[in-house]
Amino acid sequence: MKKFLTAAEIGRLEKVSNMTATRWVRKGYFPNARKVGKTYRIPLSDYHNWRESTKIRPAFTPSVRTSVR
Protein backbone atom coordinates (compact mmCIF):
# COMPACT_ATOMS: atom_id res chain seq x y z
CA MET A 1 0.00 0.00 0.00
CA LYS A 2 1.40 3.36 -1.03
CA LYS A 3 1.42 5.91 1.79
CA PHE A 4 3.40 8.73 0.20
CA LEU A 5 3.37 10.69 -3.05
CA THR A 6 6.23 12.61 -4.61
CA ALA A 7 5.86 16.20 -5.76
CA ALA A 8 6.08 14.91 -9.35
CA GLU A 9 3.17 12.54 -8.76
CA ILE A 10 1.08 15.34 -7.29
CA GLY A 11 1.97 17.43 -10.33
CA ARG A 12 0.68 14.71 -12.64
CA LEU A 13 -2.50 14.23 -10.60
CA GLU A 14 -3.25 17.94 -10.54
CA LYS A 15 -2.09 18.54 -14.12
CA VAL A 16 0.53 21.11 -13.12
CA SER A 17 4.29 21.17 -13.55
CA ASN A 18 6.64 19.47 -11.11
CA MET A 19 7.95 22.91 -10.14
CA THR A 20 4.45 24.09 -9.21
CA ALA A 21 3.89 21.02 -7.03
CA THR A 22 7.30 21.54 -5.41
CA ARG A 23 6.40 25.19 -4.79
CA TRP A 24 3.20 24.06 -3.02
CA VAL A 25 5.29 21.81 -0.75
CA ARG A 26 7.69 24.66 0.05
CA LYS A 27 4.77 27.00 0.81
CA GLY A 28 3.51 24.55 3.40
CA TYR A 29 0.37 23.22 1.71
CA PHE A 30 1.42 19.72 2.83
CA PRO A 31 2.56 20.19 6.45
CA ASN A 32 3.97 16.68 6.95
CA ALA A 33 6.01 16.56 3.73
CA ARG A 34 9.62 15.51 4.13
CA LYS A 35 12.59 15.81 1.83
CA VAL A 36 14.33 12.51 1.13
CA GLY A 37 17.45 13.07 -0.92
CA LYS A 38 16.39 15.41 -3.71
CA THR A 39 12.68 14.55 -3.68
CA TYR A 40 9.82 15.47 -1.39
CA ARG A 41 7.59 12.76 0.07
CA ILE A 42 4.06 13.89 0.82
CA PRO A 43 1.80 11.69 2.96
CA LEU A 44 -1.30 10.56 1.08
CA SER A 45 -3.41 11.89 3.97
CA ASP A 46 -1.90 15.38 3.50
CA TYR A 47 -2.79 15.27 -0.19
CA HIS A 48 -6.39 14.22 0.57
CA ASN A 49 -6.75 16.91 3.25
CA TRP A 50 -5.39 19.55 0.89
CA ARG A 51 -7.74 18.36 -1.87
CA GLU A 52 -10.75 18.67 0.44
CA SER A 53 -9.73 22.17 1.47
CA THR A 54 -9.37 23.51 -2.09
CA LYS A 55 -12.33 24.73 -4.05
CA ILE A 56 -11.24 23.19 -7.33
CA ARG A 57 -12.50 19.70 -8.10
CA PRO A 58 -9.72 17.13 -8.32
CA ALA A 59 -8.47 16.11 -11.73
CA PHE A 60 -8.00 12.61 -10.34
CA THR A 61 -8.26 11.00 -6.93
CA PRO A 62 -5.57 8.37 -6.46
CA SER A 63 -6.71 5.05 -5.15
CA VAL A 64 -4.57 2.80 -3.06
CA ARG A 65 -3.36 -0.19 -5.02
CA THR A 66 -3.69 -3.53 -3.34
CA SER A 67 -2.21 -5.64 -6.11
CA VAL A 68 1.36 -5.74 -7.29
CA ARG A 69 2.23 -5.93 -10.95
Secondary structure as UniProt FT lines:
FT   STRAND          4..6
FT   HELIX           7..14
FT   HELIX           18..27
FT   TURN            31..32
FT   STRAND          34..36
FT   TURN            37..38
FT   STRAND          39..43
FT   HELIX           44..53
//
